[in-house]
């Protein structure tokens, strides 16, 4: 046996050993069931079960995944030869890139920079922050200065893990990060509730990690002891100020004011920045005043953006401009801040052309997103869809049907393995032309994978099929439902496109279901209101039931919010209660675009912008006439919401 095994590749030898594992009891499940059990075993790092189920799948139609899930639980024990054998067997596949990702993490953990540097350039997706931290560590170990790149990368402490934490320690040790960098990281960790990273960085500074943990988790204890005398004491006190403000803004303000005499001007500004951020999240009227006290403070990227948003709310265009210009290039080039910087430039010459503003608008006006549409309108153009291009041919679609990666994706979708299916699908799109993207999208339509149709078609640049990007499935149900209620069908479709991407069995992490992502409690509430006496929650996945309840709920929300699609979209996502709170903070009417941008919840902010842009495209498709997103957004007034206080959230 030893002689035979030595003639086999490392992976084949492992498979031979795995095949000798016998089950404790007979199992008559199908191969697909065995594959699902193999996947589950791999996720639990159960080597024995992974070997057993892999042994049952020697002729399975997706062998690369069988081998991957067999190897994954023993990833820390694999030899270099076993890693290379797998990568050679499945070279160029999505799962091989995933396996290289796993190997690179192990190489980084072991500080094997020679092999890491050989393999990292071959990692195609390059979407792992941990690996980016290891890559910078490798370069720093060779004497390269990577401090600037590290500062741009290290912006989310909750995701640092071993790699990014070790990068910070390495840069502190070799002098590329100074004490200011380390305290900036601690403040960022406090802002994002990342106690672990904050404690580790505190130790690098020779400070008490226990007190650091208290500043984040039990800020009242730190504040009660006062600001102290050392910089470490001051910095921890300021972290505690920000944490206290998160729960009680007033107490945070009192704590900062109490210690002001002991703090330097810059430390006071840092404290006000923490308070201003929490005030901004609450849309408190004091937020603008607090931001004005932050001059001289090194702001986090989140703070920079909220300083600009609160200036927008106040209509203070000089401050909007200054806040955006102070952002790093990675933020300034985002369409959001390109657009608002252009608006700030335009405000300097009211009623007259502004070449600087127009130049900025033009850089994003060809984009199909929310701010691309608004920039295009600022240049004097409304949305007009071009005539449809040449439809894809059966031959072009047949080429997609023969694509092994897309075949694997469909197999996974049929098994309800959406993560694996999406990974395989997107992997195949990376080098496709516009025509191939259109053909792949049509292939997705034929197989009723509408979310992949939409996302695939969205990738085209020169050839665009808007019926793929903005489909109208179930119009036989949607049209009478919206017509009966007097709802704008373009808006409803725009909302569904954002909610579920037309996946009928879509389930959110909080339990929302179906096309319109309706919560069971909301469904029961609406069913009772409209007299649907035979409703049971199991029918939420039924198209007619889901649309009936979803559109009626949307109509209830819209009716209580002055008919504003912006407000109703926000309420549909975040709940009417939160919307009432946000709207109650308003002291004057705001542009719909401004209101959308200052929504405190990141998810809801993006949701509203996407829904409103979607609705504009759908209206252009339905009405065959120029459309204005700006007109659709309208103006949002501060009037108290009349929406029913007991109306539940949709999702």
N, C-alpha and C positions, 0 to 999 in steps of 0.2 A: 504493500500500500504506500509506504514512504517513497518507494522508487517511482510509482505511478504519479503520485502527487507532485513530486519534484519536476515532472515534465509538464505540468500544467501551469497556466498563468496563476498569479496569486488570487485573482477573483474566482477563477474556475476551481481552484483547490478549495477555497472557502465554500463554494457552492456544493462541492462533493461532500465536505464534512457536514454542511447544513442538511443535506439530504438524508443523512443517517439518523437525524433526530426523529423520534416517534412520538405521536400524541398520547396523552394520557387516556383518551377515549376516542372512539370513532367520530368523525365529523363529516357530514354530508352536505355542507354548504356549497354553493356554486363558486366558480373561480372568482367572480366579482366580489362575492362576500368574503372570500379568503383574502383578496387583495385589500379590501377595506380593513380587515382585521390585521393584516400585515402593516398597513399604514398606521393604525392605532398603536400597535406594538412598538413601532419605530418611534412614535411620538412619546411613548412612555419609557423609552430606552430599555425595553424588555428584550434582551438578546435571544433568550430561549424561544419565546413565542415568535419573534421575527424570523428566526431560522426555520421554525416549523412551518409557518405559513408560506415563506418563500420556497421551501421545499415542495410545496403543493402546486407551485405556479411555474414549473420548469418550462412550460410551453405557452405561458401567458402572452397576450398580444402586445404588452408594453413591458418588455424585459428590462429596459433601462430603469424603470421605476421599481421593479421587483428587486433588482440588484442594489439600487440606492437605499431602499428601505431596509434591506438586509444589513447593509454596511453602516447605516446611520447610528444605530445604538452603540456600536463599538468604535465610533469615530476616533476616540482618544487613543485606542490601541492599534490602529491600522499603521502598517509600514508605508514608507514612501513608495515602495513598489506596488502596493495595493492601490494607493491613490492614483498613481500613474497608469496602472492597468485599466482602471475604470474610465479615466479620462480618455485613454486611447480607444477603448471600445466604443464609447458614445460621443466621440469628438464632434463638436459643433452643435450639440443638442442643448435644449434649455435646461434639462436636469443635470447635464454635465457641468454647465456653468454654475448651477446651484451647488453641486458637489465641490467644485473648485472654491466656491465661497466658503464652504465648511472647512476645507483643507487650509485655506489661507488663514482662517481664524485660529486653527491649531498651530500653524507655523508662527503666527504672530505671538500667540500665547507662549510658545517655546523660544521666542526670539531667534528663530532660524531665518535670519534676514537674507541669506544667500538664496535659498529656495523660494522664499517669499518674493524677493525681487524678480526672480525668474517667472513666477506664476502670476503675480498681480497684474502685469500688463495684459494678460490673457483673459482676465475676468471681464467679460463683455458688459454686463449690466452696471457694474461699479456703483451700486446703490446702497452699499453697507457702510454706515458711518464708522463702525468699529474698524473696518478694514482701512478706511481713509486715515484714521488715527494711527493704526499700525504702520501704514505707508509713510506717514510723517515721522514716526519714531525711527523707522529704518533710515530715512534720509538724515535725521538729526544725529544718529549714531555714526554716520560717515562724516560729520562735521558741517553739514549744510544748515543754513539758517532758515527755519521753517516757521518762525514765530508769527509772521503776518498771516500765513495760510492757516495756522492753528487758531488764531483769534477768529477768523472768519468761519471756521468749522465748528468751534466749540461754543455753540449757542443754545444747547438744550441739555442741561445736566441730567435730567431723568433718564436719558438714553446713553449716558457715557459708558457704562460698563467698565470692564477691566481695561480695555484698550485705551479709551480716551482718558481715563483716570491715570493710567501709566504714562501717557503722553504728557499730561500736565506735570507729573512728577519729574519726567526726564527733562523737560524744558526748564523747570525750576532748578534742577540740579546743574544743568550746563549753562545757566545764566541767560537763556533766551527769553524766559518769562521772569519778570521782576515781581516785587511784592505788590505793585499796583495791578498787574495781571492776575495774580492769585486772589487778591481781595475782590477784584471785579468778578471773577468766577464764583466766589463765595456769595456775593450779592445776587448773582444770577441764579445760583442754587437756591437761595432763600426765596427769591421771586417765584421759582417754579416748584417749591416744596420738595426739593431734592436733598434730604438730610444726609444721606450716605456720602455723596460726593462732597458736600460742604464739610463734613467731619474729616474726610481724608485730606482735603486741601488745608484745613486748619492745622493739621499735624505738620504739613510741609512748612507752615509759617511759624511753627513752634508755639502755636496757640492751643488752648484747651478744646479738644474735640467734644467733650461733654457739654461745655458751655455753648459751643456752636450748635449742638443739637437742641439745647434748651431754647436758644434764640429763635429757632425755626418752629419747634414743636410746642414749646411752653413760653412764649414771648413775655407774658406778664411777669414771670420770675426774673428774667433778665432786666426788664424795665424797672422793676421794683428796686433793684440794687443800684440803679443809676448808671451813668455813662462811663464812669471810671476815668483813668488817667492815660492809659496807653492807647496806641492806635488800634490794637487788637480789641480792647474793650469798647472803643468807639465804634468800630466796624460791626461788632456783634450787636451792640445796642441799636445801630441803624437797621440791621437785618430784623431785629425784634420789632422795631417801629413799623416796618413794612408789613410784617406778619400780623401785628396787632391791628393795623389798619384794614387788613383783609376781612377781619371779623367785625371790628368797630372802628370806623374811620375817625370818629371824634377822639377816642382814646389815643389813637396813633398820633394825632395832631398835638394833643396835650403833652404826650411823652416827648415829642421832638422839641416843642417849645420849652419844656422844663429843662432840657439839657443843652439848649442852644449856647449858653455862655461857655460851656466846656468844649464845644465843637468848633473846628475851623470853618471858615466860610464854605469851602468845598464840601466838607462833611455835612454841613447844614443843607447845601444844595442837593446832595445825594439823598438825604432824608426826605426832602420835599419831593424829589422824583419818585420815591417809593410811595409817598402819600398821594401824589398826583396820579400815579398809575391806578391805584385802588379807587380813587375818586372818579377816574375815567371809566373804569369798569361799571361803576354805579351810575354813570352819567350825572354825577352830582354837580350842582351849579358852581361849587368851589373849585372844580378841576382846573379851570382856566387860570384862576388866581394862583393855584399851587404850581402849575407849569411855569408861570412867570418867575417863580422863585428858584428855578433849577439851573440858571446860568452858571456854567463852570462845572456842572456835574457830568461825569462820563455816563452816558445813557446806554441801556441795553437796546437791542433792536426793537423789542416790544415797546419800550418806553418812547423811543423815537417816533414810532408810528402813531402811538396814542397822543403824543404831543401835537402831531399834525392833525389828527382827527378832531381833537377838541378845538383847535384853532379853526378848523372847518366849521364846526358847530357854531362857533362864535362869529363866523364870517370875517375873521381877521386874516386877510390875504397876505399881508407882509409876514406874519408869523407862520402861516402855512408854507410860504416860500422858504423861509429860513429853516424851518424844521425839516423840510424835504432835502434841501441842499446840504444839511448836516448828516444825512444818512449815508451809509457806505454805498458803493456802486451797485452791489447786489440788490439793494432795496430801491435805489433811485431808478434803476432800469425796469423795475416791475411796472406793468401797465397802469396799476393803481396810482402810483406816485408820478409817473410820467404825465398822466392826465391831469392830476390836481396841481402839479407844478405848472403845467401849461395854463390852467385856469388862473393860477396866481399871477403868472406873467401877463395874462390877458387883462386881469383886473387893474393893472398899472396904466392901461390905456383904454379906459371905458369908452365904448362907442367908436373906437378907431381900430384899424387892423394892427395886429401885433405879429411881426414876422417871427420873433422868437417863439411865441406860443404856437403859431402855425407849424413851425418846423418840428416842435415836439409832438403835436397832434399827428403829423404825417408819419412819425416813426411807429405809431401803433394803429393807425386808421385802417390798415388792411387786415387787422386781427378780428376774428369773429366773436371775441368775448365782449363782456359788458362794457369795458372801457374802450375797446376798439370801436364799438358801435357809437359810443358817445363822442369819441374823438372825431369820427367820420362826420357826425352831425355838426360839430363845431366848425368843420371845414365847409359847411353848407350843403352836405349831402344827406339824404334820407336813405334808409335801407331799401334797395331794389334788387330783387333776385334776378340773376341772369337767366336766359333761356336754358333749358336742360341740354347737356352735351350728348355726345354719342353714347347710347346705352352699351353696357358691357355685353359681349357676345357669349353664346353658350360655350364656345371654345375657351374663352377666358375664365369662365366659371368652372369648367371641367378641370382646368389646370389647378385651381384652388381645391377642388374636391379630391384631387390626386396628391395633394401636399400632405406628407406624413405627419407633420406637426399639427396641422389643422385637423387631421383625422384623430390624432390623440386628444386634441382639445375637445372635440365633439364627444368622444368616448367619456372623458371626464365630466363634461356637462351632463351627459345622460346618467352618470352615476351620482350626480349632485355634488361633485367635487369642483366647485366653482373656482377656488383658488388655483388648483392645479391646471384647470382648463384655461383660465385666463392667462396664466403664465405661459403655457404652450402657445396659445393663440398670439399673444403679443410678441413672443420671441420670433415667430415667423414673419411678422410685419416689419421687422427692423430695416430690412434692405429692399422693401417693395417700392415700386413706382406708384404714381397716382392711379394709373389704370389697374394695377394689381390690387391696390387698396380697394378700389371700387368693386372689383371682381370678388375679392374676399368678403367685402361687406354684403354683396348680393348673395354669396354662398351662405353667409350667416343668416340672411333673411329667409332663404329657402329652408333652412334648418331651424327656424324659429328661435334663433339666439339673437334677439333684437338688441340687447345691450352691446354685443360685439359688433353688430352692424353699425350702430351709432358711433361707437368709439373708433372703429376702423375707418369709417367714412370721414370722421372728424380730422383724420390725419392728412387728407389730401389738401393740396395748396392751389394747383393750377386748374385741375378738373374737379368740379364739385357736384355732387348729387344731393340736393337738399331733401329729396324724399327719403333718402337713406338717413341723413343726419337728423331729420325731424319727421319721423314716421307717425302715422295715425292709425294704429291697430285698434280694432273694436269700435270703429266709428259708428257702426250700427247701434251700439249701446250708448256711446258718448254723445252723439248728436242729439237724440231725443232727450237725454238726461239734462244736458246743458241748455237746450232750447226751452224745456219746460220751466226751468228755474231762472232763465234769462241770464245765465252765466256766459262769459266770454270763453268760447271753446278753445281759442288759441292760448289763453292763460292756463286753462285746466290742463291742456296737453303739455304746456311748458312746465307745469308743476309736476306732472307724472314723469316726464322725461328726467327731471332732477331727482324725484323721489325713488323710483324703482328701475329706471331705464327699461321699463316695459317687461320686467321679469315678474311673471304672474305669481310665482311662489316665493317672492322676495320676503325675507324676514329681517327686521332690524334687531339690533342688540337689546332693545327694550320691548320687543314683542309686536311692533307694528307689522301689518300684513298686506300683501297684495299690491296691485297697481298703484293705489293711492296711499299705501302705507298707513292704514287706519288701525289705531289701537283698539283692542277688544272693548275696553271701557267706553271709549268714544263711540264705537259702533252701537253698543247697547243704548247709550244715551240718545243717539240720533234715531235709532230704530223706534224707540219709545216716542220721540217727538213727532215722527212722521207716521206713526201708526202701523209700523211693520211688526205685527204681533207674532209672527212665526219665525223671527230671526234667532239663529243660534250662531255662536262665534265660529263654528267650523265652516260656515258658508262664506267667511271673509275672503277666501281664495277664489270664490266664484266671481267671474268678471262682472256680471250684472249686479250682484249684491255689493261688491266692493265699490263700483262706480256710483251706484245709487246712494250708498251711505256717505262715500267720500265727497261727492258733489253737494249733497245736502248740508253736510258739515261745513264745507267751504263757503256755501251760500250764507249759512248762519253767521260765520265769522265775518265775511265781507259786509253783510248787512249792518253789523254793529260797529264797523270801522269806516264810516263815511264813504263806502264803496271804493276804498283805496286798495288796489292790488298789492302795493308795496307792503302796507300794514298787514293785510290779510295773509300774504305769503309768510311774513315774519311770524304771525300768530300761529299759522298752520304748522310751522316747524318748531318753534320754541314754546308755544302755548299761549293762549289769550291772557293768562295772568301776568306772564313776564312782559308781554307787549303792553299791557296797561301800565305797568311800572315804568317801562322805558318812555312811553309817550307822556306820562305824567311829569317827566323831568323837563319837557320842552317849554320854553318861554315865548317862542315865536315860531311862525311857519318855517319849514325847511324844504329845500329841494328834495325830491325823492331820492336822488343820487346821494346827497349828503346824509340823509337819514339812513340809507342802506349802508353807507360806509362807517357810520358810528355805532352800528349795532354791536353790543358788547360781546356776544357769543361768536367766536370764529366760525363755527359751523353755520349758524343762522345767517351771518353776514354774507358768506359765500353762497349760501342757498338762495337768498333773496335776489342777489345779483344774477345768478344763473337762471333762476325762474323767469325773471323779467326779460333777460336777453332771449331766452328760449321763446317766450310768448311773442316777442317782436318778430322773430323768424317765422313762427307758425302763422301769425297774422299776415305776413308777406306772402306765404304760400296760399293761404285761404282766400285772401282778398285781391291778390294779383295787383297790388298798388303799393306805392312808397309808404314806408312805415317809420315812425319816430319813436325811439326808445325814450327819449326825453319827455315827450308828451305822455307816454304811457306811465312813466314814473310820477309825473305831476308834482304837486306840492303836498307835503304832509303837515297838517295843522296840529296845534297843541291841545285841541279840544279833548275833554275827558271822553274816554271810549265808552260807548253805549253797549258794547258787547256783553252778553250775559255773564254775570260773575261766576255762575256755576258751569259754564261751558268748559268741557275738558280739553286736554291737548290731543292733537291728532297722532303725534308720535314722539 
